[in-house]
Amino acid sequence: MNSSGTTSTEAQPAWREAIFSILKEGGVRQVAYVPDAGHSHVINRVHADPDMRGIVLTTEEEGVATVCGAWLGGQRAALLMQSSGVGNCINMFSLISNCRFPFFAIVTMRGEWAEFNQWQSPMGKATQAAIELMGITVLRADRPEEVESTVSAGFDAAFEGGESVVVLLGQRLIGKKKWEGQK
């Protein structure tokens, strides 16, 4: 990862574009995010789309409020973040259940497969359980062929079924992270 929060670029797998297409075709107008290399393709596509607005956050819990506020304003929104940010959202997740907002987020996992940064491991191990304890449904994709159907199912459950759903993208799917200059 370099100072801008991105890793070296490799060819973008088709599943990354599938995520953007689900958001776009599903009428999402706002995408709130904390910069993350695992979401970089979708973030770049959102910023390039004149019908969508990318909203960079200073902390993940702002994204929960942003997504709920968009719904109150008549727009669909999604939150993109890394698993380390889930811990910042726990208290704010109560807004979703208390106000019964539909909620959709995609979380890239850290602290799993080939993790080099020990600081990512504790929250990575607790992410799914923490989200579920707050009453949010968790779906997970670990293989490229699972991403489109999993994200689509979660999206529909949120915006057609009125549920709160987080899709976890496993670290093996995202690929091994390394610091720029690391061999």
C-alpha positions in Angstrom: 0.0 0.0 0.0 1.3 3.4 -0.8 0.7 6.7 0.9 -2.6 7.2 -1.1 -4.0 4.0 0.3 -3.7 2.0 -2.9 -1.7 -1.0 -3.8 0.1 -1.7 -7.1 -2.4 -2.1 -9.8 -3.0 -5.4 -11.4 -5.6 -6.4 -14.1 -9.0 -5.8 -12.5 -11.0 -9.0 -12.2 -14.5 -9.0 -13.7 -16.1 -9.4 -10.3 -15.1 -5.8 -9.4 -17.0 -4.4 -12.4 -19.9 -6.7 -11.5 -20.2 -4.9 -8.1 -20.2 -1.5 -9.8 -22.9 -2.7 -12.3 -25.1 -4.0 -9.5 -24.9 -0.6 -7.7 -25.4 1.3 -10.9 -28.3 -0.8 -12.3 -29.9 -0.9 -8.8 -30.2 2.9 -8.7 -27.6 3.7 -6.2 -26.8 7.4 -6.3 -24.4 7.8 -3.4 -21.5 5.6 -2.4 -19.8 6.4 0.9 -16.4 5.0 1.5 -13.1 5.2 3.4 -10.4 4.7 0.8 -9.4 1.1 0.4 -7.5 -0.7 -2.3 -10.0 -3.6 -2.4 -12.7 -1.2 -3.4 -10.6 1.1 -5.6 -12.2 -0.1 -8.9 -15.7 0.6 -7.7 -14.7 3.9 -6.2 -13.1 5.0 -9.4 -16.1 4.0 -11.4 -18.4 5.8 -9.1 -16.4 9.0 -9.4 -16.4 8.7 -13.2 -20.2 8.3 -13.4 -22.1 11.6 -13.6 -25.2 9.9 -12.1 -23.4 8.8 -9.0 -21.7 10.6 -6.2 -18.7 9.2 -4.3 -18.5 10.4 -0.8 -15.1 10.0 0.9 -15.4 9.6 4.7 -13.0 10.4 7.5 -14.3 7.4 9.5 -16.6 4.5 8.7 -19.4 5.4 11.1 -20.1 8.5 9.1 -21.0 6.2 6.3 -23.8 4.6 8.2 -25.4 8.0 8.8 -24.7 9.0 5.2 -26.4 5.9 3.8 -29.4 6.3 6.1 -29.6 10.0 5.3 -29.6 9.2 1.6 -32.6 6.9 2.1 -34.5 9.6 4.0 -33.8 11.9 1.1 -35.2 9.4 -1.4 -32.0 8.0 -2.8 -30.3 4.6 -2.5 -26.7 4.6 -1.1 -24.1 2.0 -0.3 -21.2 1.9 2.1 -17.8 0.5 1.2 -15.2 -0.1 3.9 -12.5 -2.5 5.2 -13.1 -4.9 8.1 -11.0 -2.8 10.4 -13.6 0.0 10.1 -16.5 -2.2 11.2 -15.4 -1.7 14.8 -15.9 2.0 14.4 -19.5 1.5 13.3 -20.9 -0.7 16.1 -22.8 2.0 18.0 -24.0 3.7 14.8 -25.4 0.4 13.6 -28.1 0.9 16.2 -29.5 3.7 13.9 -30.3 1.1 11.3 -32.3 -1.2 13.5 -34.0 1.5 15.5 -35.2 3.4 12.4 -35.6 0.3 10.2 -33.6 1.7 7.4 -32.7 -0.6 4.5 -28.9 -0.8 4.6 -26.3 -2.2 2.2 -22.5 -2.3 2.7 -19.6 -4.2 1.2 -16.7 -4.9 3.5 -13.3 -6.1 2.3 -11.7 -8.4 4.8 -8.3 -8.0 6.5 -6.7 -10.2 9.1 -7.3 -13.4 7.3 -5.4 -15.2 4.5 -1.8 -14.1 4.0 -2.2 -11.1 6.4 1.1 -9.4 7.1 -0.1 -6.8 9.5 -0.9 -8.2 12.9 -2.9 -5.1 13.8 -5.6 -6.3 11.3 -6.1 -9.7 12.8 -8.3 -9.0 15.9 -10.9 -7.1 14.1 -10.7 -9.4 11.1 -11.6 -12.3 13.4 -14.5 -10.4 15.0 -16.0 -8.7 12.0 -18.7 -11.1 11.0 -19.8 -11.8 14.6 -19.8 -8.1 15.5 -22.1 -7.2 12.5 -24.4 -10.1 13.3 -24.7 -9.1 16.9 -26.0 -5.8 15.7 -28.8 -7.6 13.8 -27.4 -7.2 10.4 -27.4 -10.1 7.9 -24.0 -11.1 6.7 -23.3 -12.7 3.3 -19.8 -13.7 2.2 -17.9 -14.2 -1.0 -14.5 -15.8 -1.0 -14.2 -16.9 -4.7 -14.6 -14.7 -7.8 -17.5 -16.8 -9.1 -19.5 -16.1 -5.9 -19.2 -12.3 -5.9 -21.9 -11.2 -8.4 -24.6 -13.5 -7.1 -23.8 -12.8 -3.4 -23.7 -9.0 -3.9 -26.8 -9.1 -6.0 -28.7 -11.2 -3.3 -27.6 -8.8 -0.6 -28.5 -5.8 -2.6 -32.0 -7.1 -3.3 -32.6 -8.1 0.3 -31.7 -4.6 1.4 -33.5 -2.5 -1.2 -36.4 -4.8 -2.2 -36.8 -6.6 1.2 -36.0 -3.7 3.5 -33.3 -5.6 5.3 -29.9 -4.6 6.5 -27.1 -6.5 4.8 -23.4 -6.5 4.7 -21.4 -8.5 2.1 -17.9 -9.6 3.2 -15.3 -10.0 0.5 -12.8 -12.5 1.8 -9.1 -11.5 1.8 -8.2 -14.4 -0.4 -10.5 -12.9 -3.1 -8.9 -9.4 -2.7 -5.4 -10.8 -3.0 -2.3 -10.6 -0.8 -1.6 -7.1 0.3 1.9 -5.8 0.5 3.4 -2.5 1.2 4.8 -0.8 -1.9 8.5 -1.5 -2.0 8.0 -4.8 -0.1 9.5 -7.8 -1.9 
